[in-house]
Amino acid sequence: MSEINDNSSLKNAVIEQLQTIFDPEIPVDIYQLGLIYEVKILDNNKVYILMTLTSPNCPVAESLPAEVKEKVQFVAGVSEAEVGITFEPPWDQEMISDEAKLELGLL
């Protein structure tokens, strides 16, 4: 999986799509929540997303990555989407964007 270019417009479209997916337990999208670690545009506009979950025992451990893959594949220009899951580093509240922290009353 070699990253051939940034293709910023496609990457931005993918990020916008990710911002429509919400964690069912926290009223914040998964991108602002800090669950998305990496978005790469690879050869032939294949998209690779590295993400985490709020915990390894997250109740949406199977459905959330599948939803991410499905919705990213609908972005115009995306040929294929692949989602990888990692728990390194483990997610914590420090990964939440400042905007989302304000929304959640954490700031």
Summary of the structure (lengths in Angstrom):
residues: 107
radius of gyration: 13.7
end to end distance: 39.0
largest distance: 41.7
contacts: 300
relative contact order: 0.21
helix: 33%
strand: 19%
